[in-house]
Amino acid sequence: MKNTALTAIHESLGAKMVPFAGYNMPVQYAGVNIEHEVVRNGVGVFDVSHMGEFVLKGPNALALIQKFSSNDASVLVDGKAQYSCMPNGKGGIVDDLIIYRVHAEEYFIVVNASNIEKDWNWMSSHNDLGVEMHNLSESYSLLAIQGPLAAAAMQSLTEVDLSQMVYYTFQHATFASIENVMISATGYTGSGGFEIYVRNEDAEHVWNEVFKAGASFGIQPIGLAARDTLRLEMGFCLYGNDIDDSTSPLEAGLGWITKFTKDFVDSEFLKSQKEAGITRKLVAFEMIDRGIPRHDYPILDQENNVIGKVTSGTMSPSLKIGIGMGYVAIKNSALDSEIFIEIREKGIKAKIVKAPFYKK
């Protein structure tokens, strides 16, 4: 089991540690509901150093990205980031990822922790263009500083005007006295904030400075359990749950990152799938009756027929009701449709809603 550069700090703070994607990670500190509220209303810090980071360099870097990525990276300018996914050539998804354009011949790519090797091999297999590739996953730490107070709490650590940073932009700057830190206005919570990429040797110093700067704002460490409830309230997909090698981006509601203005792996298949129409889709639902939906629970219609399955589910700390996502047949996917989630062999009433569940 690998540790991040901050594992000892989490243990000293009394975090409950669990294995996740081969890393020893903090799942919670004070408790998921408390941590969730801290991020929704204040500012919290996640250690997400298990995520993967690749750098692609050279005159053909963009051409390689355009091949494996469903989104159109040609629209990126320096300092801009883009959410995308990599179709797998069989109608499914290798992974979802964020692509950062550093400059015309250098791109920084962030991938899911559980898919680092798989993604590296996939990108490498398409690299017949002589693109220089570097896997920096073992050298970098990542702090996600999230919540409505994140900019104000962190402003003393950098000369970058954090309050003016636009969503999905980034800058390299001095942060907490460390030079050339990548400050990215991104996150997986829906409550604003930043993701800070630093070298492992600087991670502990940056963590300590972040907590000093944020002390008067009530900053708290946040575990992976609250990261999951926060992202689910926003309807953000989690790889391995809501998207995987068997789900197409169109079925997953990711048509907005699937651009047919260029050729890419699976573009012909996805084009024909779009024209023919998908047969199932990822929907969001809220429980009407009491119950907490969980991954793989069957979704039923009013006649008790199985029409799909839950991919993600939880008790929403903000809404105080059970919420979830799952794939259902198109004919059962209309908004406000009544569905039933099978919990302990009993159909519990729910209804299909439009994500996000949480509205600020």
SULBEL-V209775 format. One record per residue. PHI is phi in whole degrees, 0 to 359 (* if undefined). NEAR is the number of other ideal C-beta (glycine too) atoms within 10 Angstrom. Layout:
phi/near
PHI/NEAR
PHI/NEAR
//
This chain:
phi/near
*/10
277/14
254/15
273/20
294/20
246/22
305/19
299/11
295/18
300/22
296/13
292/8
275/13
81/12
296/21
279/14
259/18
223/14
286/11
214/15
52/15
84/13
244/20
275/16
237/28
283/25
271/18
198/20
245/21
282/16
134/14
300/22
292/16
297/15
296/24
302/25
295/17
302/24
288/31
294/22
245/14
225/19
207/27
224/32
235/26
253/26
270/25
240/20
291/26
285/22
298/23
262/25
231/22
240/21
240/16
246/23
230/15
122/17
297/11
257/18
301/25
296/21
299/13
293/22
300/27
299/18
286/19
266/24
258/25
284/25
276/23
261/18
283/21
291/13
277/11
291/19
240/9
305/12
85/16
244/15
242/22
213/19
276/15
204/24
218/25
248/28
296/21
260/19
83/14
230/13
88/17
245/19
237/24
290/25
187/23
256/23
201/25
243/18
249/21
249/24
269/23
283/17
205/11
304/12
241/15
212/15
232/24
248/22
236/23
246/21
235/25
289/18
304/19
285/18
243/21
304/21
294/12
301/17
292/22
300/16
295/11
295/19
297/25
299/13
294/10
260/16
272/18
258/9
247/14
70/10
283/21
283/13
241/16
230/12
261/17
259/14
304/20
278/11
257/12
247/20
251/24
225/23
252/22
260/24
256/28
236/29
131/28
297/16
262/22
301/28
297/20
296/15
292/25
263/26
300/14
292/11
268/24
207/20
274/9
295/20
282/10
298/21
293/9
262/9
287/19
277/9
309/10
65/15
239/17
210/25
218/16
262/15
201/15
284/14
219/27
55/20
69/12
261/19
281/9
59/12
276/22
271/20
253/24
241/24
275/20
223/20
171/25
236/17
240/25
80/21
244/23
78/19
124/28
220/23
240/23
246/25
260/23
226/24
292/15
308/14
293/11
260/20
297/22
295/15
301/13
296/22
306/22
297/12
293/18
299/22
287/15
293/13
297/20
268/24
304/10
287/9
261/15
74/14
300/23
222/21
284/23
233/30
264/24
291/19
295/20
289/29
302/25
288/19
293/22
295/29
291/19
290/26
299/24
268/16
74/21
283/20
287/23
247/19
294/20
97/16
249/17
272/25
225/24
196/17
291/14
248/12
250/22
273/26
301/26
290/19
295/21
275/24
76/19
255/22
301/16
290/9
249/17
244/24
252/18
268/14
278/9
206/14
270/11
208/23
307/19
76/23
298/17
294/11
300/14
293/20
298/14
290/9
295/18
295/14
292/7
286/8
96/8
286/17
259/10
214/18
210/19
281/24
240/25
258/19
217/25
245/16
288/22
270/15
269/14
292/11
165/23
246/17
287/26
228/14
311/17
79/11
295/20
293/18
253/27
243/20
268/18
292/13
265/7
74/10
281/12
287/11
244/21
167/20
214/15
287/23
258/25
215/23
202/25
196/19
272/17
287/21
296/20
279/18
267/14
62/8
223/16
288/23
228/27
192/27
226/25
188/29
268/20
226/23
299/15
309/12
294/11
254/20
256/18
295/10
303/10
72/8
297/18
275/13
230/23
228/22
256/26
281/18
240/20
51/7
65/6
229/10
282/18
254/20
292/14
215/27
221/13
282/19
231/16
263/10
287/17
283/16
287/21
269/20
241/9
297/9
//
